Amino acid sequence: KTDPGMMYILFGPPIYSDQFSDQMFWSYSYNQDDPERNFLFVRPKLKNRYFPFNHYILQRNSYYHTVYYQQTERWRTGTILNTNL
């Protein structure tokens, strides 16, 4: 239901994570400049009855489309069990 939840399901726990003010950074690479393996989530200022707590939204990037597609294919085919990220 949440963007961090989706990333956790697809990629597992991040190698490195950091949280500052209204942002959360997850890295699945030891290279923090790798745009395909680093994800930035932003917490919107607006809270409502549907998202009263810490709701973070993934800052979308054009690199993510390919990575997301590859990862979902690995899940569908079962090769996720044999793959290193």
C-alpha positions as CSV (number, residue, x, y, z in Angstrom):
1,K,0.0,0.0,0.0
2,T,3.0,2.3,0.4
3,D,5.9,3.1,-1.8
4,P,8.5,2.0,0.8
5,G,6.5,-1.2,1.3
6,M,6.6,-1.9,-2.4
7,M,10.3,-1.4,-2.6
8,Y,10.9,-3.6,0.4
9,I,8.8,-6.4,-1.1
10,L,10.7,-6.1,-4.4
11,F,14.2,-5.6,-3.2
12,G,14.3,-6.6,0.5
13,P,15.8,-4.5,3.2
14,P,18.1,-1.8,2.0
15,I,21.9,-2.0,2.5
16,Y,21.9,1.5,3.8
17,S,19.1,3.8,4.9
18,D,19.0,7.4,6.2
19,Q,16.2,9.6,7.4
20,F,16.4,13.4,7.6
21,S,13.7,16.0,8.1
22,D,10.9,14.9,5.7
23,Q,13.0,12.6,3.5
24,M,14.0,9.0,3.7
25,F,16.9,7.5,1.6
26,W,17.3,3.8,0.8
27,S,20.3,2.4,-1.0
28,Y,20.6,-1.1,-2.4
29,S,24.2,-0.4,-3.6
30,Y,27.5,0.4,-2.0
31,N,27.7,3.2,-4.5
32,Q,25.4,5.9,-3.3
33,D,25.7,7.7,-6.7
34,D,24.1,4.7,-8.6
35,P,20.8,6.1,-9.8
36,E,19.2,2.6,-10.4
37,R,19.8,1.3,-6.8
38,N,19.1,4.4,-4.7
39,F,15.7,5.5,-3.8
40,L,14.5,8.8,-2.2
41,F,11.1,9.0,-0.4
42,V,9.5,12.3,0.6
43,R,6.9,12.8,3.3
44,P,4.2,15.2,2.1
45,K,3.3,18.0,4.4
46,L,-0.4,17.2,4.2
47,K,-1.8,14.7,6.6
48,N,-5.4,13.4,6.2
49,R,-7.5,10.6,7.6
50,Y,-6.2,8.1,5.0
51,F,-2.5,8.8,5.8
52,P,-2.4,10.2,9.3
53,F,1.1,8.9,10.1
54,N,4.5,8.8,8.3
55,H,3.5,8.3,4.7
56,Y,6.4,8.5,2.3
57,I,6.2,8.9,-1.5
58,L,8.9,7.6,-3.8
59,Q,10.5,10.3,-5.9
60,R,10.1,8.7,-9.3
61,N,13.0,8.6,-11.7
62,S,13.2,7.4,-15.3
63,Y,15.9,4.8,-14.3
64,Y,13.4,3.0,-12.0
65,H,11.2,1.7,-14.8
66,T,13.8,-0.8,-16.1
67,V,14.8,-1.8,-12.6
68,Y,11.2,-2.3,-11.5
69,Y,10.4,-4.3,-14.6
70,Q,13.4,-6.6,-14.1
71,Q,12.7,-7.2,-10.5
72,T,9.0,-8.0,-11.0
73,E,10.0,-10.4,-13.7
74,R,12.4,-12.1,-11.3
75,W,9.5,-12.5,-8.8
76,R,7.1,-13.9,-11.5
77,T,9.6,-16.5,-12.8
78,G,11.0,-17.4,-9.4
79,T,14.6,-16.4,-10.3
80,I,14.5,-13.9,-7.4
81,L,15.8,-16.7,-5.2
82,N,19.0,-17.1,-7.2
83,T,19.7,-13.4,-7.9
84,N,21.9,-11.0,-6.2
85,L,20.8,-7.4,-6.4
